[in-house]
Amino acid sequence: MDRDSAKRLTTEIAQIGRDNTEAVSPTLPDVSEISPSNPEVLTRYLYLMAVLDQGPDPKGVRMLLNNVVERLYSEGIPILTEPDLFFEHLQRVSTLIEEEHGVVKQARAAEWAESNESSPEDYALYFSQSRFGMQTTDYIGFYLMSRWGTPFYYISRLSNEGKTVREFIEEFDSCEIMTDKLKSHSKYGLGKAIGPKAAHLFAKWYVHTFDLRTQSARDRPGWGQYSYEVPFDSNAGRVLFRTGWLLAWADLDEYRNWNAIQTEAGRGDNHYIRVTNIRGSGATKHVEDPEFRSAYDQLLTQLLRTKTSQWRKVEIQQIPNVLLLDSEYTLGEFDDGLMSICLVECKTASG
């Protein structure tokens, strides 16, 4: 596939996303205070969901979150509106998580097991970070404090310091820089509680899906619709490999060397796609054209604002931004398209 074909494919995927945005957008809890009309509370909800959404069954994780939040608000415990209440009612939160986990397991376990070639009895949404990636855990207390408690600590801390989450995230020069600071900020960083995919998913929700930006942010080039990277995951990787899009920029052997293709590492000795390992890798094909390189320079220095001096390589995960810059489509629509295709064509299994 040459660069022009890759660009056409990129816009075709973005059109699919435009046509199906609602189908792939997060379903918000049935709570009046958590809506675009209350942007700070909705931002807090998305910030929490970005941390939780890294679990083994994203659909189940979102059901669990919404069920717990709805019950807490119905009991007069508005934890996202008044974040200190999370810690004041920690035991109640824990109880509701356990109860609603059972409800979600009843609803989701059979479908999840079929998709993952597993057993419904193995269904669990409690997870933690390990050196092997996300691992399920039997310990509700550890899950509660690390996955729920960590984001609530920072939401509460910001609130008690008279600062909103929106003010914190918009203080950076670009949305892309913000995705790094969500993890690494010396005072408010989430650390191991969030990874690159989840941070970029939050960026997409904030800029594209719900557009919660203040007017000040909208007026800054670093907070536009191309100012963050695509939140690559394994399902997106399947689409981009199967369509040949990724092969427009590097050969299979190079993807193996980057450990993006892990031979016989999936279930049933299938190859495993870990597309997140592509992040930071440089394209070796179809990026020498001066016009393309000029657009890439504009992306890095003006939109992502991650480079101010001479750059040495074109990072593959940033190429969709370049291909869409002079189009009618946004990066969020491209990612929505990848998600839409996966809903129909991709199994959620990792193998």
C-alpha positions in Angstrom: 0.0 0.0 0.0 1.4 3.4 -0.9 0.9 6.7 1.0 -2.0 7.9 -1.2 -3.9 4.6 -0.7 -3.2 4.8 3.1 -4.6 8.3 3.1 -7.8 7.2 1.3 -8.2 4.3 3.7 -7.7 6.7 6.7 -10.5 9.0 5.5 -12.8 6.0 4.8 -12.3 4.7 8.3 -13.0 8.3 9.6 -16.2 8.4 7.6 -17.3 5.1 9.2 -16.5 6.7 12.6 -18.6 9.8 11.7 -21.5 7.6 10.8 -21.3 5.6 14.0 -20.0 8.0 16.7 -23.0 7.5 19.0 -22.6 3.7 18.9 -19.1 3.8 20.2 -19.4 6.7 22.6 -19.5 5.9 26.3 -22.9 5.6 27.9 -23.2 8.0 30.8 -24.9 7.1 34.1 -28.5 8.1 34.5 -27.5 11.0 36.8 -28.5 14.5 35.8 -25.3 16.1 37.3 -23.1 13.9 35.0 -23.7 15.5 31.6 -22.1 17.9 29.2 -24.1 20.7 30.8 -21.9 20.2 33.9 -18.5 19.9 32.3 -16.4 19.6 35.4 -18.4 16.7 36.9 -18.4 15.0 33.5 -14.6 15.5 33.2 -14.2 13.9 36.6 -16.3 10.9 35.5 -14.3 10.4 32.3 -11.0 10.8 34.3 -12.2 8.0 36.6 -13.5 5.9 33.7 -10.2 6.2 31.9 -8.5 4.5 34.9 -11.1 1.8 35.2 -11.5 1.2 31.5 -8.3 -0.7 31.3 -9.9 -3.9 32.7 -10.5 -7.2 31.0 -14.0 -6.4 29.8 -14.5 -2.7 28.9 -18.2 -3.1 28.4 -18.6 -4.8 31.8 -16.3 -2.2 33.5 -18.5 0.6 32.2 -21.6 -1.1 33.4 -20.1 -1.6 36.8 -19.0 2.1 37.1 -22.4 3.4 36.0 -24.4 1.0 38.2 -22.3 2.0 41.3 -22.4 5.7 40.5 -26.2 5.6 40.0 -26.8 3.8 43.3 -24.6 6.2 45.2 -26.3 9.3 43.8 -29.7 7.8 44.5 -28.6 7.3 48.1 -27.5 10.9 48.4 -23.8 10.2 48.0 -22.8 12.3 44.9 -19.2 11.2 44.8 -18.3 13.0 41.6 -19.9 16.3 42.6 -18.5 16.2 46.1 -15.4 13.9 45.8 -14.6 13.8 49.6 -17.7 11.7 50.0 -15.9 8.8 48.3 -13.6 8.5 51.2 -16.2 9.3 53.8 -18.4 6.5 52.5 -15.7 4.1 51.5 -17.3 1.0 53.1 -20.6 1.7 51.2 -18.7 2.2 48.0 -16.9 -1.2 48.5 -20.2 -2.9 49.2 -21.9 -1.6 46.1 -18.9 -2.5 43.9 -19.2 -6.1 45.2 -22.9 -6.2 44.7 -22.8 -4.7 41.2 -19.9 -6.9 40.2 -22.2 -9.8 40.7 -24.9 -8.2 38.6 -22.5 -7.4 35.8 -21.0 -10.9 35.9 -24.5 -12.4 35.6 -25.1 -10.2 32.5 -21.7 -10.4 30.8 -19.9 -13.6 31.8 -21.3 -15.9 29.1 -20.6 -13.5 26.2 -17.1 -12.6 27.6 -16.2 -16.3 28.0 -17.2 -17.1 24.4 -15.2 -14.2 23.0 -12.2 -15.0 25.1 -12.3 -18.9 24.8 -12.6 -19.0 28.6 -15.1 -20.0 31.3 -17.9 -17.8 32.7 -16.6 -18.7 36.2 -13.3 -16.9 35.3 -15.1 -13.6 34.8 -13.7 -10.8 37.0 -13.4 -7.1 36.7 -11.1 -6.5 39.7 -7.6 -6.0 38.2 -4.2 -4.5 39.0 -1.1 -3.6 37.2 1.8 -6.1 37.1 5.0 -6.5 35.2 3.0 -8.7 32.8 0.4 -6.1 32.2 -3.2 -5.9 33.6 -3.9 -8.9 35.8 -7.2 -9.8 37.6 -7.1 -9.9 41.4 -9.3 -11.4 44.1 -8.7 -8.6 46.5 -11.6 -6.0 46.4 -9.7 -3.7 48.8 -6.6 -3.5 46.6 -8.8 -2.9 43.5 -10.9 -0.3 45.3 -8.0 1.8 46.6 -5.7 1.5 43.5 -8.3 1.8 40.7 -11.0 3.9 42.3 -9.1 5.5 45.2 -6.2 6.9 43.1 -8.2 9.1 40.7 -10.5 10.1 43.6 -7.5 11.2 45.6 -6.5 13.6 42.9 -10.0 14.8 42.1 -10.4 15.5 45.9 -7.0 17.1 46.2 -7.6 19.4 43.3 -11.0 20.4 44.6 -9.7 21.1 48.1 -7.0 23.3 46.6 -9.6 25.3 44.8 -8.7 23.9 41.4 -10.8 21.9 38.9 -9.7 18.9 36.9 -10.3 20.9 33.7 -8.0 23.7 34.9 -5.3 21.2 35.7 -5.4 19.4 32.4 -5.7 22.5 30.3 -2.6 24.2 31.9 -0.4 22.2 29.5 0.6 23.5 26.0 -1.2 20.7 24.2 -3.6 17.8 24.7 -0.8 15.4 23.9 1.4 16.8 26.6 -1.5 16.5 29.0 -1.8 12.7 28.2 1.8 12.3 29.5 1.2 14.5 32.6 -1.8 12.5 33.6 0.7 9.8 34.4 3.9 11.6 35.2 3.0 15.0 36.9 5.0 15.4 40.1 2.0 16.5 42.1 -1.1 15.1 40.4 0.3 12.2 38.3 -1.7 8.9 38.3 1.5 6.8 37.9 0.9 3.1 37.2 -2.9 3.6 37.5 -3.0 4.8 33.9 -1.3 3.8 30.7 -0.8 5.5 27.3 -3.9 4.0 25.7 -6.2 5.0 28.5 -4.6 8.5 28.7 -5.2 9.0 25.0 -8.7 7.7 25.2 -9.4 10.3 27.9 -8.0 12.9 25.5 -10.4 11.8 22.8 -13.4 11.9 25.0 -12.4 15.3 26.3 -11.7 17.0 22.9 -13.8 15.0 20.5 -16.6 12.9 22.0 -17.9 15.4 24.5 -15.8 18.5 23.7 -15.4 19.7 27.3 -12.7 22.2 26.4 -13.0 25.7 27.7 -13.1 28.5 25.1 -9.5 29.4 26.1 -8.4 25.9 25.2 -10.4 25.8 21.9 -8.5 29.0 20.8 -5.1 27.3 21.3 -3.6 25.2 18.5 -2.3 22.7 20.9 -5.9 21.8 21.9 -7.5 21.2 18.5 -8.8 18.1 17.0 -5.4 16.8 15.9 -3.5 17.7 19.1 -3.3 14.1 20.6 -2.4 10.7 19.3 -4.8 7.8 18.5 -5.4 5.6 21.6 -4.1 2.5 19.9 -5.2 -0.9 21.3 -5.1 -4.5 20.0 -8.5 -4.2 18.3 -7.3 -1.1 16.4 -4.2 -3.0 15.6 -6.2 -5.8 14.0 -8.0 -3.4 11.7 -4.8 -1.6 10.7 -2.9 -4.8 10.1 -5.6 -6.6 8.2 -6.3 -3.6 5.9 -2.6 -3.2 5.2 -2.4 0.3 6.7 0.4 -0.5 9.0 2.4 -2.2 6.3 2.4 1.1 4.3 4.9 2.4 6.9 7.1 -0.6 7.8 7.6 -4.3 7.0 6.4 -7.2 9.1 9.9 -8.0 10.3 10.2 -4.5 11.7 6.9 -4.9 13.6 8.3 -8.2 15.0 11.5 -6.5 16.0 9.4 -3.8 17.9 7.5 -6.7 19.6 4.2 -5.4 18.1 3.8 -8.9 16.6 4.5 -11.6 19.2 4.8 -14.9 17.5 2.6 -17.7 19.0 2.1 -15.6 22.1 -1.7 -15.6 21.9 -4.3 -18.2 22.8 -3.9 -21.4 20.8 -0.4 -20.4 19.8 -1.8 -17.6 17.6 0.2 -14.5 17.0 -0.5 -11.7 19.5 -0.8 -8.1 18.3 0.4 -5.6 20.9 0.0 -2.4 18.9 0.9 -0.2 21.8 4.5 -1.3 21.3 4.5 0.6 18.0 4.4 3.8 19.9 7.6 5.7 19.4 8.7 3.6 16.4 9.8 5.3 13.2 8.3 4.6 9.8 10.7 3.3 7.2 8.6 3.7 4.1 6.7 6.5 2.3 7.7 9.4 4.5 10.4 11.1 2.5 8.2 13.4 0.5 8.9 17.0 1.4 5.3 18.0 1.6 4.5 15.1 4.0 7.5 16.0 6.2 6.5 19.6 6.3 3.0 18.6 7.5 4.6 16.3 10.1 6.8 19.1 11.3 3.7 21.3 11.7 2.1 18.5 13.7 5.0 18.1 16.1 5.8 21.8 16.7 2.4 23.5 16.5 -0.3 20.9 17.4 1.2 18.2 19.5 3.9 20.7 20.6 6.1 17.8 21.7 9.1 18.9 19.6 10.7 22.3 19.1 13.9 21.3 17.5 14.9 19.0 14.6 13.2 15.6 14.8 14.8 12.4 13.4 11.9 10.0 12.6 8.3 10.0 11.7 6.5 8.1 14.5 3.9 5.7 13.1 1.2 6.3 15.7 1.3 10.0 14.7 0.8 9.4 10.9 -3.1 9.4 11.1 -2.9 13.0 12.3 -0.8 14.0 9.3 -3.0 12.2 6.8 -6.1 13.9 8.2 -4.8 17.5 8.6 -6.0 18.7 5.2 -9.2 16.6 5.3 -12.7 17.3 6.6 -12.3 14.5 9.2 -11.0 14.6 12.8 -8.7 12.2 14.6 -11.5 11.3 16.9 -13.6 10.2 13.9 -10.8 8.0 12.7 -10.6 6.3 16.1 -14.4 6.0 16.3 -14.1 4.3 12.9 -11.6 1.7 14.2 -13.9 1.0 17.1 -16.9 0.7 14.9 -15.2 -1.8 12.6 -14.1 -3.8 15.6 -17.6 -4.0 16.9 -18.5 -5.9 13.7 -15.3 -7.6 12.6 -13.0 -8.1 15.5 -13.2 -10.5 18.4 -12.3 -9.0 21.7 -10.0 -11.8 22.4 -6.3 -11.1 22.6 -5.1 -14.1 20.6 
